[in-house]
Amino acid sequence: MSEAVLACGASESPAAPAAQVALAAQFALLADPLRLQIVGSLEHEQLCTCHLMEITGAKQTTVSHHLRILREAGVVLYEAEGRFTWYRLAPGAFADGLMRLQGITTRCEDARRLRAADAP
């Protein structure tokens, strides 16, 4: 594999597919509009389910379902307090994915054609 191709994020190491799967999983979390809205709301303050229902207009079961997905992914932390559970973003929740994406975009600004066209 050429150096230019390697510079654009490809790698010959066996860890590359696992890293790509992890990056895709982080972006898949944000692909759902409701989860994106929940993450955006938690950016500013800790909130409980009732607040997120009010902000999003979604039902309690729907909000809880998406919070469970975000908790299981490790991007949302929670703390029970009496009848309420307060949610917040984990520190650096999406930092790794954003750094990898930024690296891909900055390294590939000067990408060149390195392969011949295979058209008949």
FIDRENFI-701348 format. One line per field, with one value per atom (N, C-alpha, C): residue in three letters; residue number from 1; atom name; x, y, z. Coordinates in nm, 2 decimals. Atoms other than C-alpha are relative to their C-alpha. Last residue first. Layout:
! FIDRENFI-701348
type = [ALA_...]
seq = [NUM_...]
atom = [CA_...]
px = [X_...]
py = [Y_...]
pz = [Z_...]
//
This chain:
! FIDRENFI-701348
type = [PRO_PRO_PRO_ALA_ALA_ALA_ASP_ASP_ASP_ALA_ALA_ALA_ALA_ALA_ALA_ARG_ARG_ARG_LEU_LEU_LEU_ARG_ARG_ARG_ARG_ARG_ARG_ALA_ALA_ALA_ASP_ASP_ASP_GLU_GLU_GLU_CYS_CYS_CYS_ARG_ARG_ARG_THR_THR_THR_THR_THR_THR_ILE_ILE_ILE_GLY_GLY_GLY_GLN_GLN_GLN_LEU_LEU_LEU_ARG_ARG_ARG_MET_MET_MET_LEU_LEU_LEU_GLY_GLY_GLY_ASP_ASP_ASP_ALA_ALA_ALA_PHE_PHE_PHE_ALA_ALA_ALA_GLY_GLY_GLY_PRO_PRO_PRO_ALA_ALA_ALA_LEU_LEU_LEU_ARG_ARG_ARG_TYR_TYR_TYR_TRP_TRP_TRP_THR_THR_THR_PHE_PHE_PHE_ARG_ARG_ARG_GLY_GLY_GLY_GLU_GLU_GLU_ALA_ALA_ALA_GLU_GLU_GLU_TYR_TYR_TYR_LEU_LEU_LEU_VAL_VAL_VAL_VAL_VAL_VAL_GLY_GLY_GLY_ALA_ALA_ALA_GLU_GLU_GLU_ARG_ARG_ARG_LEU_LEU_LEU_ILE_ILE_ILE_ARG_ARG_ARG_LEU_LEU_LEU_HIS_HIS_HIS_HIS_HIS_HIS_SER_SER_SER_VAL_VAL_VAL_THR_THR_THR_THR_THR_THR_GLN_GLN_GLN_LYS_LYS_LYS_ALA_ALA_ALA_GLY_GLY_GLY_THR_THR_THR_ILE_ILE_ILE_GLU_GLU_GLU_MET_MET_MET_LEU_LEU_LEU_HIS_HIS_HIS_CYS_CYS_CYS_THR_THR_THR_CYS_CYS_CYS_LEU_LEU_LEU_GLN_GLN_GLN_GLU_GLU_GLU_HIS_HIS_HIS_GLU_GLU_GLU_LEU_LEU_LEU_SER_SER_SER_GLY_GLY_GLY_VAL_VAL_VAL_ILE_ILE_ILE_GLN_GLN_GLN_LEU_LEU_LEU_ARG_ARG_ARG_LEU_LEU_LEU_PRO_PRO_PRO_ASP_ASP_ASP_ALA_ALA_ALA_LEU_LEU_LEU_LEU_LEU_LEU_ALA_ALA_ALA_PHE_PHE_PHE_GLN_GLN_GLN_ALA_ALA_ALA_ALA_ALA_ALA_LEU_LEU_LEU_ALA_ALA_ALA_VAL_VAL_VAL_GLN_GLN_GLN_ALA_ALA_ALA_ALA_ALA_ALA_PRO_PRO_PRO_ALA_ALA_ALA_ALA_ALA_ALA_PRO_PRO_PRO_SER_SER_SER_GLU_GLU_GLU_SER_SER_SER_ALA_ALA_ALA_GLY_GLY_GLY_CYS_CYS_CYS_ALA_ALA_ALA_LEU_LEU_LEU_VAL_VAL_VAL_ALA_ALA_ALA_GLU_GLU_GLU_SER_SER_SER_MET_MET_MET]
seq = [120_120_120_119_119_119_118_118_118_117_117_117_116_116_116_115_115_115_114_114_114_113_113_113_112_112_112_111_111_111_110_110_110_109_109_109_108_108_108_107_107_107_106_106_106_105_105_105_104_104_104_103_103_103_102_102_102_101_101_101_100_100_100_99_99_99_98_98_98_97_97_97_96_96_96_95_95_95_94_94_94_93_93_93_92_92_92_91_91_91_90_90_90_89_89_89_88_88_88_87_87_87_86_86_86_85_85_85_84_84_84_83_83_83_82_82_82_81_81_81_80_80_80_79_79_79_78_78_78_77_77_77_76_76_76_75_75_75_74_74_74_73_73_73_72_72_72_71_71_71_70_70_70_69_69_69_68_68_68_67_67_67_66_66_66_65_65_65_64_64_64_63_63_63_62_62_62_61_61_61_60_60_60_59_59_59_58_58_58_57_57_57_56_56_56_55_55_55_54_54_54_53_53_53_52_52_52_51_51_51_50_50_50_49_49_49_48_48_48_47_47_47_46_46_46_45_45_45_44_44_44_43_43_43_42_42_42_41_41_41_40_40_40_39_39_39_38_38_38_37_37_37_36_36_36_35_35_35_34_34_34_33_33_33_32_32_32_31_31_31_30_30_30_29_29_29_28_28_28_27_27_27_26_26_26_25_25_25_24_24_24_23_23_23_22_22_22_21_21_21_20_20_20_19_19_19_18_18_18_17_17_17_16_16_16_15_15_15_14_14_14_13_13_13_12_12_12_11_11_11_10_10_10_9_9_9_8_8_8_7_7_7_6_6_6_5_5_5_4_4_4_3_3_3_2_2_2_1_1_1]
atom = [N_CA_C_N_CA_C_N_CA_C_N_CA_C_N_CA_C_N_CA_C_N_CA_C_N_CA_C_N_CA_C_N_CA_C_N_CA_C_N_CA_C_N_CA_C_N_CA_C_N_CA_C_N_CA_C_N_CA_C_N_CA_C_N_CA_C_N_CA_C_N_CA_C_N_CA_C_N_CA_C_N_CA_C_N_CA_C_N_CA_C_N_CA_C_N_CA_C_N_CA_C_N_CA_C_N_CA_C_N_CA_C_N_CA_C_N_CA_C_N_CA_C_N_CA_C_N_CA_C_N_CA_C_N_CA_C_N_CA_C_N_CA_C_N_CA_C_N_CA_C_N_CA_C_N_CA_C_N_CA_C_N_CA_C_N_CA_C_N_CA_C_N_CA_C_N_CA_C_N_CA_C_N_CA_C_N_CA_C_N_CA_C_N_CA_C_N_CA_C_N_CA_C_N_CA_C_N_CA_C_N_CA_C_N_CA_C_N_CA_C_N_CA_C_N_CA_C_N_CA_C_N_CA_C_N_CA_C_N_CA_C_N_CA_C_N_CA_C_N_CA_C_N_CA_C_N_CA_C_N_CA_C_N_CA_C_N_CA_C_N_CA_C_N_CA_C_N_CA_C_N_CA_C_N_CA_C_N_CA_C_N_CA_C_N_CA_C_N_CA_C_N_CA_C_N_CA_C_N_CA_C_N_CA_C_N_CA_C_N_CA_C_N_CA_C_N_CA_C_N_CA_C_N_CA_C_N_CA_C_N_CA_C_N_CA_C_N_CA_C_N_CA_C_N_CA_C_N_CA_C_N_CA_C_N_CA_C_N_CA_C_N_CA_C_N_CA_C_N_CA_C_N_CA_C_N_CA_C_N_CA_C_N_CA_C_N_CA_C_N_CA_C_N_CA_C_N_CA_C_N_CA_C_N_CA_C_N_CA_C]
px = [-0.03_-1.26_0.01_0.12_-1.25_0.05_0.02_-0.97_-0.11_0.14_-0.84_-0.01_0.05_-0.48_-0.15_0.03_-0.41_-0.05_-0.12_-0.23_-0.02_0.04_-0.47_0.12_-0.02_-0.37_-0.05_0.00_-0.49_0.02_-0.08_-0.39_0.01_0.03_-0.67_0.08_0.04_-0.64_-0.03_-0.11_-0.44_-0.04_-0.12_-0.67_0.11_0.02_-0.99_0.12_0.02_-0.87_-0.02_-0.12_-0.72_-0.02_-0.08_-1.04_0.14_0.07_-1.24_0.08_-0.03_-0.99_-0.06_-0.14_-1.01_0.04_-0.02_-1.39_0.15_0.06_-1.41_0.02_-0.08_-1.17_-0.05_-0.13_-1.34_0.08_-0.02_-1.70_0.14_0.08_-1.75_0.02_-0.07_-1.46_-0.08_-0.11_-1.61_0.07_-0.13_-1.92_0.10_-0.10_-2.23_0.12_-0.10_-2.48_0.09_-0.09_-2.79_0.09_-0.05_-2.99_0.11_-0.13_-3.21_0.05_-0.05_-3.51_0.14_0.08_-3.71_0.06_0.14_-3.44_-0.08_0.02_-3.12_-0.15_0.14_-2.99_0.00_-0.01_-2.67_-0.15_0.13_-2.62_0.03_-0.01_-2.33_-0.13_0.09_-2.38_0.02_0.00_-2.12_-0.08_-0.10_-2.04_0.01_-0.11_-2.21_0.11_-0.08_-2.43_0.12_-0.07_-2.53_0.08_-0.11_-2.62_0.08_-0.10_-2.83_0.12_-0.07_-3.00_0.10_-0.09_-3.07_0.08_-0.12_-3.23_0.11_-0.06_-3.47_0.13_-0.08_-3.54_0.07_-0.12_-3.64_0.09_-0.09_-3.87_0.13_-0.06_-4.03_0.10_-0.09_-4.09_0.07_0.06_-4.26_0.11_0.01_-4.08_-0.06_0.14_-4.15_-0.02_0.01_-3.77_-0.14_-0.09_-3.72_-0.03_0.05_-4.02_0.08_0.14_-3.93_-0.05_-0.03_-3.56_-0.13_-0.04_-3.67_0.02_0.11_-3.87_0.04_0.08_-3.58_-0.12_0.07_-3.35_-0.09_0.14_-3.10_-0.06_0.05_-2.74_-0.16_0.03_-2.65_-0.04_0.01_-2.53_-0.02_-0.13_-2.40_0.00_-0.08_-2.69_0.14_0.06_-2.93_0.09_-0.01_-2.71_-0.05_-0.14_-2.67_0.02_-0.03_-3.05_0.14_0.07_-3.11_0.03_-0.08_-2.85_-0.06_-0.12_-3.03_0.09_0.04_-3.36_0.12_0.03_-3.22_-0.03_0.14_-3.06_-0.03_0.08_-2.73_-0.15_0.05_-2.55_-0.09_0.07_-2.50_-0.07_0.13_-2.41_-0.09_0.08_-2.12_-0.14_0.03_-1.98_-0.09_0.10_-2.03_-0.03_0.14_-1.86_-0.10_0.03_-1.55_-0.14_0.02_-1.54_-0.04_0.13_-1.58_-0.03_0.10_-1.29_-0.14_0.01_-1.07_-0.11_0.07_-1.15_-0.01_0.15_-1.07_-0.07_0.08_-0.74_-0.15_0.08_-0.61_-0.09_0.12_-0.48_-0.10_0.00_-0.22_-0.14_-0.02_-0.21_0.00_-0.11_-0.36_0.01_-0.01_-0.59_0.12_0.07_-0.64_0.00_0.15_-0.55_-0.08_0.01_-0.17_-0.15_-0.01_-0.17_-0.03_0.12_-0.30_0.00_0.11_-0.03_-0.13_-0.01_0.24_-0.12_-0.08_0.14_-0.01_0.09_0.00_0.09]
py = [0.06_-0.06_0.10_0.00_0.13_-0.06_0.14_0.03_-0.01_0.04_0.38_-0.14_-0.02_0.39_-0.04_0.12_0.43_0.03_0.09_0.70_-0.13_0.13_0.99_-0.08_0.01_1.25_-0.13_0.13_1.35_0.00_0.00_1.70_-0.14_-0.12_1.75_0.01_0.03_1.39_0.13_0.07_1.44_-0.02_-0.08_1.71_-0.07_-0.11_1.52_0.09_0.05_1.19_0.12_0.04_1.36_-0.05_-0.12_1.55_-0.04_-0.07_1.23_0.12_0.09_1.05_0.06_-0.02_1.35_-0.09_-0.13_1.35_0.02_0.00_0.98_0.13_0.09_1.00_0.00_-0.06_1.30_-0.08_0.02_1.16_0.06_0.11_1.11_-0.03_0.05_1.32_-0.10_-0.09_1.35_-0.06_0.05_1.13_0.10_0.06_1.33_-0.04_-0.10_1.38_-0.07_0.04_1.20_0.12_-0.11_1.24_-0.05_0.04_0.96_0.12_-0.05_1.06_-0.05_0.05_0.89_0.03_0.02_0.95_-0.07_-0.09_1.06_-0.01_0.01_0.80_0.09_0.01_0.91_0.01_-0.03_0.86_-0.01_0.05_0.87_0.03_-0.07_0.90_-0.07_-0.14_0.82_0.08_-0.07_0.47_0.15_-0.04_0.29_0.07_0.12_0.11_0.03_0.05_0.45_-0.12_-0.09_0.59_-0.04_0.02_0.28_0.09_0.13_0.30_-0.02_-0.02_0.68_-0.13_-0.06_0.59_0.03_0.10_0.34_0.06_0.10_0.58_-0.10_-0.07_0.86_-0.10_-0.03_0.62_0.07_0.13_0.48_0.02_0.04_0.84_-0.13_0.08_0.95_-0.04_0.14_1.21_-0.06_0.03_1.58_-0.15_0.07_1.64_-0.03_-0.06_1.90_-0.06_-0.14_1.80_0.06_0.02_1.43_0.13_0.04_1.52_-0.03_-0.12_1.71_-0.03_-0.09_1.41_0.13_0.04_1.18_0.09_0.13_1.37_-0.03_0.00_1.64_-0.14_0.13_1.74_0.00_0.02_2.05_-0.14_-0.12_2.21_-0.03_-0.08_1.92_0.11_0.03_1.70_0.08_-0.06_1.88_-0.03_-0.15_1.81_0.07_-0.03_1.44_0.16_0.03_1.41_0.04_-0.11_1.59_-0.02_-0.13_1.36_0.11_0.01_1.06_0.12_-0.01_1.18_-0.01_-0.14_1.24_0.02_-0.01_0.89_0.14_0.00_0.91_0.00_-0.14_1.02_0.00_-0.05_0.67_0.13_0.06_0.55_0.05_-0.08_0.80_-0.06_-0.13_0.63_0.09_0.01_0.29_0.13_0.01_0.39_-0.02_-0.14_0.50_0.00_-0.08_0.17_0.14_0.04_-0.03_0.09_-0.05_0.17_-0.04_-0.14_0.11_0.06_-0.02_-0.26_0.14_0.03_-0.27_0.02_-0.10_-0.08_-0.04_-0.08_-0.31_0.10_0.07_-0.57_0.08_0.07_-0.32_-0.07_0.14_-0.24_-0.08_0.06_0.10_-0.15_0.15_0.33_-0.05_0.07_0.68_-0.15_-0.04_0.91_-0.09_-0.13_0.89_0.04_0.01_0.52_0.13_0.07_0.59_-0.02_-0.10_0.85_-0.07_-0.09_0.61_0.09_-0.12_0.34_0.09_-0.12_0.00_0.12]
pz = [0.13_-2.06_-0.11_0.10_-1.73_-0.13_0.05_-1.49_-0.10_0.02_-1.42_-0.06_0.14_-1.31_0.00_0.07_-0.94_-0.14_0.00_-0.74_-0.08_0.07_-0.80_-0.01_0.15_-0.55_-0.05_0.06_-0.20_-0.15_0.12_-0.09_-0.07_0.07_0.17_-0.14_0.13_0.28_-0.09_0.07_0.60_-0.15_0.02_0.73_-0.08_0.09_0.67_-0.02_0.13_0.81_-0.10_0.06_1.11_-0.14_0.03_1.19_-0.07_0.11_1.17_-0.05_0.12_1.40_-0.12_0.03_1.65_-0.12_0.07_1.63_-0.04_0.14_1.70_-0.07_0.08_2.00_-0.15_0.03_2.15_-0.10_0.15_2.13_-0.04_0.06_2.50_-0.14_0.12_2.62_-0.08_0.04_2.97_-0.12_-0.05_2.98_-0.05_0.10_2.89_0.08_0.06_3.17_-0.10_0.11_3.30_-0.04_0.07_3.63_-0.10_0.05_3.75_-0.09_0.12_3.96_-0.04_0.11_4.23_-0.14_-0.03_4.49_-0.11_-0.11_4.32_0.04_-0.05_4.07_0.13_-0.15_3.89_0.05_-0.07_3.52_0.15_-0.14_3.27_0.07_-0.10_2.89_0.14_0.03_2.63_0.09_-0.08_2.75_-0.02_0.09_2.46_0.08_0.04_2.71_-0.09_-0.12_2.85_-0.03_-0.02_2.50_0.13_0.11_2.42_0.02_-0.03_2.76_-0.11_-0.11_2.70_0.04_0.06_2.37_0.10_0.09_2.53_-0.06_-0.08_2.82_-0.09_-0.06_2.58_0.08_0.12_2.38_0.05_0.04_2.70_-0.11_-0.10_2.84_-0.05_-0.11_2.52_0.09_0.02_2.29_0.13_0.03_2.29_-0.02_0.12_2.28_-0.05_0.11_2.54_-0.13_0.03_2.76_-0.11_0.07_2.74_-0.04_0.14_2.81_-0.07_0.07_3.13_-0.15_0.02_3.25_-0.08_0.11_3.18_-0.02_-0.03_3.41_-0.12_0.02_3.29_0.04_-0.04_3.36_0.00_-0.14_3.17_0.03_-0.08_2.85_0.15_0.02_2.64_0.10_-0.12_2.78_-0.01_-0.12_2.54_0.12_0.00_2.24_0.12_-0.03_2.34_0.00_-0.14_2.37_0.03_-0.08_2.03_0.15_0.03_1.86_0.09_-0.08_2.02_-0.01_-0.14_1.88_0.09_-0.04_1.54_0.14_-0.03_1.51_0.05_0.13_1.33_0.03_0.03_1.65_-0.12_-0.12_1.79_-0.03_0.01_1.44_0.12_0.09_1.45_-0.02_-0.06_1.75_-0.08_-0.10_1.60_0.07_0.06_1.28_0.11_0.05_1.48_-0.06_-0.12_1.68_-0.05_-0.05_1.35_0.12_0.09_1.20_0.04_-0.02_1.50_-0.09_-0.13_1.48_0.03_0.01_1.11_0.13_0.08_1.17_-0.02_-0.09_1.45_-0.08_-0.03_1.20_0.09_-0.12_1.07_0.03_0.03_0.70_0.13_-0.08_0.76_-0.04_0.02_0.57_0.08_-0.11_0.73_-0.02_0.00_0.44_0.09_-0.06_0.51_0.01_-0.14_0.43_0.07_-0.04_0.08_0.15_0.01_0.03_0.05_-0.11_0.16_0.00_0.01_-0.09_0.12_0.00_0.00_0.00]
//
